[in-house]
Amino acid sequence: MIRSFTHTLLNSLRVVCVEMPHLHAAELAVYLKVGGRNDPPSRPGLSHFLEHMLFRGTADFGSSLEIENAFEAIGGAPNASTDAESTCYYSRIHPDHVRRGMEIFASMLLRPTLSGIDVEKRIITEEAREDLNEQGEEINPDTIASRLLWPRHPLGRPTIGTLESIAGITREDLLSHLQGFYRPGNTVVVVSGPVRSHEVFAAAEEVFGGWQAGGADAARPFINRHTTPRTCFVHDSDSQMNLQLAFLGIRRGDARFTPLRLLRRLLAGGASSRLYLRLREELGIVYSVEAAIGAYDETGCLAVDLSTAPETLAQAVEVTLQELARITAEPIPDAELERVRQSYIFDLEYSRDSAYEMGGRYGWGELMQVVRSIEDDQHEARTTSGEDIQETARAVFAAENLRLVAVGPWKSGMKKRVRELVAGYAARGC
């Protein structure tokens, strides 16, 4: 039986323990509520850069190799990620060495040397170049779509930053960001696996109890909304067109989130999903099609991604828009809904075998104040109707929410035809 417990230290650090006695490995993670949207306007990419820098050495571990060796000694392999609203440091560890894992992460968070900035700049610059074409233009559809979804807003900036902003980051920038956002009240430490909550809480108190830090949450800028769909074409010397249709969605914690998850699965959740069947099995113009949900404090998005030959780009756009319109207008067959619903419920059940997923569910959930048990999600899935899904689809797939991005070897005729299809979608009132 999986049980989750939460304890708040006197310094406001939240500690979550997910007891999973059936497992043999534990997962330790530290979540901080700081990401790309918190970067200064002149320093996009600062949160991501700081995440990299904490692995370069601390007062206790002189280099990245020493940090790696320390984790390997307790069965770990540390990693980290930064997104728009959070940063996470995590590692699998042996359940007998939870306290030692906390000590290593605490050293990284509280006592980094921030050395080797120039080397890290070169590394991150190479990472950033992967999203640029030969002319230095952005070709990552996610980044381009974000800029269209949230223009002149922090959520529209690339989390990794730009070549110019990466080059300009200084040690003073890193220290300021560290002191401003890396504070106990902004942090959740979570341990999941064959561990006991009282032992985890005691270890966290010993390791993190003395952490004191100031800082304050920054004001959230207003999100500007467009009243018409928008398109963007970027030329790239590829053999395919990379297409994304992104729609402004719903915020994290919205009551319609379960219908949105089922909607995503109906459209592009596997080999029996609608877009997969139409675009691949019937027409043969894609290898795969996927859909992803993004959700933030006050907004969100649903994006459909696919790649196709330049000559079939317009057909792919037309068919995709047809399917989006159809799911808003025609009742969802009971058998189709039940199949998708049951698949989702089973996937939730399977997540009980993953300390990583349970750590995210309860640790990241605590950070964002959206903690939900597996049973909560399964119950909501069982009680979500086809009408609930259609109502959510109508709200999300409204034409004014559409941002279409096409990256690849397009020609002017393609651009004109795609824009006509988007205009037709808007004229239908979808």
C-alpha positions in Angstrom: 0.0 0.0 0.0 1.3 3.4 -1.0 1.0 6.2 1.7 2.1 9.8 1.4 3.1 12.0 4.4 4.0 15.7 4.5 5.9 17.6 7.2 6.9 21.2 7.2 10.1 22.2 9.0 10.4 25.4 11.1 12.1 27.1 8.2 9.1 26.4 5.9 10.8 23.7 3.9 8.3 21.0 3.0 9.3 17.3 3.2 7.2 14.6 1.5 7.7 10.9 2.1 5.9 8.4 -0.1 6.1 5.0 1.5 6.3 2.3 -1.1 7.4 -0.9 0.8 7.0 -3.1 -2.3 10.0 -1.5 -4.0 13.8 -2.0 -3.6 15.1 1.4 -4.7 14.3 4.9 -3.5 14.0 8.2 -5.4 15.2 11.4 -3.8 14.2 14.7 -5.4 14.4 18.4 -4.6 11.8 20.6 -6.3 12.1 24.4 -6.3 9.5 26.8 -7.6 11.7 28.7 -9.9 12.0 28.3 -13.7 12.3 30.2 -16.9 9.5 32.6 -16.1 11.5 33.9 -13.2 14.5 34.9 -15.2 15.3 38.6 -15.4 14.1 40.0 -18.8 17.8 40.7 -19.8 18.9 37.2 -18.7 16.6 34.5 -20.1 18.1 31.1 -19.4 19.5 32.1 -16.0 17.5 29.5 -14.0 18.6 26.7 -16.4 22.2 28.0 -16.2 22.2 27.9 -12.4 20.9 24.4 -12.4 23.9 23.4 -14.5 26.3 25.3 -12.3 25.3 23.5 -9.1 26.8 20.3 -10.5 30.2 21.9 -11.1 31.4 21.7 -7.5 30.6 22.7 -3.9 32.5 23.5 -0.7 32.4 19.8 0.1 32.8 18.3 -3.4 35.4 20.1 -5.4 34.2 19.0 -8.9 31.3 17.5 -10.8 33.2 14.2 -10.8 33.3 14.2 -7.0 29.5 14.8 -6.9 29.0 12.0 -9.3 31.2 9.7 -7.3 29.4 10.5 -4.1 26.1 9.6 -5.6 27.4 6.4 -7.2 28.6 5.3 -3.8 25.0 5.2 -2.6 23.6 3.7 -5.8 22.6 7.0 -7.4 23.0 8.8 -10.7 22.1 12.5 -10.2 20.2 14.6 -12.8 18.2 17.8 -13.0 15.7 19.6 -15.2 14.4 23.2 -15.5 11.1 24.1 -17.0 9.0 27.3 -17.1 8.0 27.2 -13.4 10.2 24.7 -11.6 13.7 23.2 -11.2 14.2 19.7 -10.0 17.3 17.8 -8.8 16.8 14.1 -8.5 18.5 10.7 -8.2 17.7 7.1 -7.5 19.4 6.0 -4.3 19.6 3.0 -2.1 17.0 3.3 0.6 19.6 2.8 3.3 21.4 6.0 2.2 18.6 8.6 2.1 20.3 10.9 4.6 23.6 10.8 2.6 21.7 11.7 -0.6 20.1 14.7 1.2 23.6 15.8 2.3 25.0 15.8 -1.2 22.0 17.8 -2.6 22.1 20.2 0.4 25.8 20.9 -0.4 24.9 21.6 -4.0 22.0 23.9 -3.0 23.6 25.7 -0.1 27.3 25.7 -0.7 28.0 25.8 -4.5 31.3 27.3 -5.6 29.8 28.5 -8.9 33.2 27.8 -10.6 33.8 27.0 -14.2 31.3 29.5 -15.6 33.1 29.8 -18.9 33.2 26.1 -19.5 29.5 25.8 -18.7 28.7 28.7 -21.1 30.3 26.7 -23.9 28.3 23.6 -23.0 25.0 25.4 -22.8 25.7 27.3 -25.9 26.1 24.0 -27.8 22.8 22.8 -26.3 21.1 26.0 -27.4 22.5 25.7 -31.0 20.5 22.5 -31.4 17.4 24.7 -31.7 18.8 27.0 -34.4 19.1 26.7 -38.1 22.1 27.7 -40.3 21.0 31.3 -40.2 20.7 31.3 -36.4 16.9 31.3 -36.4 14.9 29.4 -33.8 13.5 26.1 -35.2 12.2 24.5 -32.1 8.4 24.4 -32.6 7.8 24.4 -28.8 9.7 27.6 -28.3 8.2 29.3 -31.4 4.7 28.3 -30.3 5.3 29.5 -26.8 6.2 32.9 -28.1 3.0 33.0 -30.1 0.9 31.8 -27.2 2.3 34.2 -24.7 3.7 37.2 -26.6 5.9 39.6 -24.6 5.5 37.4 -21.5 8.1 35.3 -19.6 6.3 32.1 -20.5 7.1 33.0 -24.2 10.8 33.0 -23.7 13.0 30.0 -24.2 13.9 28.3 -20.9 17.5 27.7 -22.2 17.9 31.4 -23.1 19.5 32.8 -26.2 23.1 32.8 -27.4 23.4 36.4 -26.4 21.9 36.0 -22.9 23.9 32.9 -22.2 27.1 34.7 -23.1 26.2 37.6 -20.8 25.5 35.6 -17.6 27.9 36.5 -14.7 28.7 35.1 -11.3 26.8 38.0 -9.8 23.7 37.0 -11.8 23.9 33.4 -10.5 24.4 34.5 -6.9 21.5 36.9 -7.0 19.2 34.2 -8.5 20.4 31.6 -6.0 19.7 33.9 -3.0 16.4 35.1 -4.4 14.8 31.8 -5.3 16.7 29.0 -3.6 15.1 29.3 -0.2 13.4 26.7 2.0 9.9 28.2 1.6 10.2 27.7 -2.1 11.3 24.1 -1.9 10.0 20.6 -1.5 12.2 17.6 -0.7 10.5 14.3 -1.5 11.7 10.7 -0.9 9.7 7.8 -2.4 10.3 4.1 -2.1 10.8 1.5 0.7 11.4 4.2 3.4 9.6 5.3 6.6 8.3 8.8 7.0 9.6 9.4 10.5 13.1 8.5 9.4 12.9 10.7 6.3 11.6 13.7 8.3 14.3 13.3 10.9 17.0 13.1 8.3 15.6 16.2 6.6 15.5 18.1 9.8 19.2 17.3 10.5 20.3 18.1 7.0 18.1 21.1 6.0 16.9 22.4 9.3 19.6 25.1 9.5 18.8 26.5 6.0 17.7 30.1 6.2 17.2 32.3 3.2 15.2 35.4 2.3 13.8 36.5 -1.1 10.3 37.2 -2.3 8.1 36.0 -5.0 8.1 38.3 -8.1 4.9 39.8 -9.5 3.2 37.9 -12.3 2.8 40.0 -15.5 -0.5 40.1 -17.2 -1.0 37.7 -20.2 -2.1 39.3 -23.4 -4.6 37.3 -25.5 -5.1 37.5 -29.3 -8.6 37.3 -30.8 -7.6 35.5 -34.0 -5.4 32.5 -34.8 -1.8 33.0 -35.6 0.7 31.2 -37.9 4.5 31.1 -38.2 6.6 29.6 -40.9 10.4 29.1 -40.4 12.6 27.8 -43.2 14.9 25.0 -42.4 17.0 22.6 -44.6 15.2 19.5 -43.4 13.6 16.7 -45.5 10.3 17.1 -43.6 8.0 19.8 -42.3 7.8 19.8 -38.5 4.3 21.0 -37.6 2.8 22.0 -34.3 -0.8 23.2 -33.7 -0.8 24.7 -30.2 -4.0 25.9 -28.5 -4.2 28.1 -25.4 -5.5 25.7 -22.8 -6.4 25.7 -19.1 -4.4 26.4 -16.1 -3.0 23.8 -13.7 -5.7 22.8 -11.1 -8.6 23.7 -13.4 -11.7 21.4 -12.8 -11.6 20.5 -16.5 -8.1 18.9 -16.3 -9.2 15.3 -16.4 -11.5 15.8 -19.4 -8.4 17.5 -21.1 -6.3 14.5 -20.4 -8.8 12.2 -21.9 -9.2 14.5 -24.8 -5.5 14.3 -25.5 -5.7 10.5 -25.5 -8.7 10.4 -27.8 -6.8 12.5 -30.3 -3.2 11.4 -30.1 -2.8 8.9 -27.3 -1.6 5.9 -29.2 -2.2 3.6 -32.2 -6.0 3.7 -31.8 -6.3 7.4 -31.4 -8.1 9.5 -34.0 -5.3 11.5 -35.5 -3.0 8.4 -35.6 -5.7 6.5 -37.5 -6.4 9.2 -40.0 -2.9 10.6 -40.6 -0.9 7.4 -40.5 -3.1 4.3 -41.0 -5.5 5.8 -43.5 -3.4 8.4 -45.4 0.1 7.3 -44.7 1.5 10.8 -44.5 3.1 10.7 -41.0 5.1 8.2 -39.0 3.7 9.4 -35.7 1.6 12.1 -34.2 1.7 13.2 -30.6 -0.2 15.6 -28.3 1.1 17.2 -25.1 -0.5 19.3 -22.3 1.3 22.2 -20.7 -0.2 23.8 -17.5 1.0 26.7 -15.5 -0.3 28.8 -12.6 -2.7 30.9 -14.7 -2.7 29.4 -18.2 -1.9 26.3 -20.2 -1.8 24.8 -23.7 -2.6 21.7 -25.7 -0.2 21.0 -28.6 -0.4 18.5 -31.4 3.0 17.6 -33.1 3.8 15.8 -36.3 6.2 15.6 -39.1 5.3 15.1 -42.8 6.7 15.7 -46.3 6.5 19.2 -47.6 4.0 18.2 -50.3 1.6 16.7 -47.7 1.8 19.6 -45.2 -1.5 21.2 -46.3 -3.3 17.8 -46.2 -1.9 17.1 -42.7 -3.2 20.5 -41.5 -6.6 20.1 -43.1 -7.2 16.6 -41.7 -6.0 17.6 -38.2 -8.3 20.6 -38.1 -11.1 18.5 -39.4 -10.6 16.0 -36.5 -10.4 18.8 -33.9 -13.7 20.3 -35.3 -15.3 16.8 -35.3 -14.6 16.0 -31.7 -16.3 19.3 -30.7 -19.4 18.6 -32.7 -20.1 14.9 -32.8 -20.9 12.7 -29.7 -18.0 10.6 -28.6 -19.0 6.9 -29.0 -19.3 5.1 -25.7 -17.0 2.3 -26.7 -14.2 4.7 -27.8 -14.5 6.7 -24.6 -14.5 3.6 -22.4 -11.4 2.3 -24.1 -9.5 5.5 -23.6 -10.8 5.9 -20.1 -9.8 2.4 -19.1 -6.3 2.8 -20.6 -5.8 6.0 -18.6 -6.9 4.2 -15.4 -4.6 1.3 -16.0 -1.6 3.7 -16.6 -2.4 5.3 -13.3 -2.3 1.9 -11.7 1.0 1.1 -13.3 2.6 4.2 -11.9 2.4 2.6 -8.5 5.5 0.7 -9.5 7.6 3.8 -10.1 9.2 5.7 -7.2 10.1 8.4 -9.7 6.4 8.9 -10.8 5.2 8.8 -7.2 7.8 11.3 -6.2 6.6 13.7 -8.9 3.0 13.1 -8.1 3.4 14.0 -4.4 6.5 16.2 -4.4 5.9 18.3 -7.5 2.2 18.3 -6.6 3.0 19.7 -3.2 5.2 22.4 -4.7 2.4 23.5 -7.0 -0.4 22.8 -4.6 -2.2 20.3 -6.8 -1.6 17.0 -4.8 -4.0 14.3 -6.0 -3.9 10.6 -5.2 -4.1 7.9 -7.8 -7.6 7.1 -6.5 -8.7 10.7 -6.9 -7.6 10.7 -10.6 -9.2 7.3 -11.3 -12.5 8.3 -9.7 -12.6 11.5 -11.7 -11.8 9.6 -14.9 -14.7 7.1 -14.3 -17.1 10.0 -13.8 -16.0 12.1 -16.7 -18.6 12.0 -19.5 -18.3 12.4 -23.2 -20.1 15.7 -22.9 -17.5 16.9 -20.3 -14.8 16.2 -22.8 -16.6 17.9 -25.7 -17.2 21.0 -23.5 -13.5 21.2 -22.8 -12.7 20.6 -26.5 -14.9 23.5 -27.5 -13.2 25.8 -25.0 -9.7 24.8 -26.0 -10.1 24.4 -29.7 -11.7 27.8 -30.3 -10.1 29.3 -33.3 -8.7 32.3 -31.5 -6.6 29.9 -29.3 -4.8 28.4 -32.3 -1.1 29.0 -32.9 0.3 27.0 -35.9 4.0 26.6 -36.4 5.6 25.0 -39.4 9.4 24.5 -39.6 11.1 23.0 -42.7 11.6 23.4 -46.4 8.3 25.2 -47.1 7.5 27.2 -50.3 5.3 30.2 -50.7 2.4 28.2 -52.1 2.3 26.0 -49.0 2.2 28.9 -46.7 -0.7 30.5 -48.6 -2.7 27.2 -48.5 -2.2 26.6 -44.8 -3.3 30.1 -44.0 -6.4 29.6 -46.0 -7.1 26.4 -44.1 -6.7 28.2 -40.8 -8.9 31.0 -42.0 -11.6 28.4 -42.9 -11.3 26.8 -39.5 -11.9 30.2 -37.9 -14.8 31.0 -40.2 -16.6 27.8 -39.1 -16.6 29.1 -35.6 -14.5 26.2 -34.2 
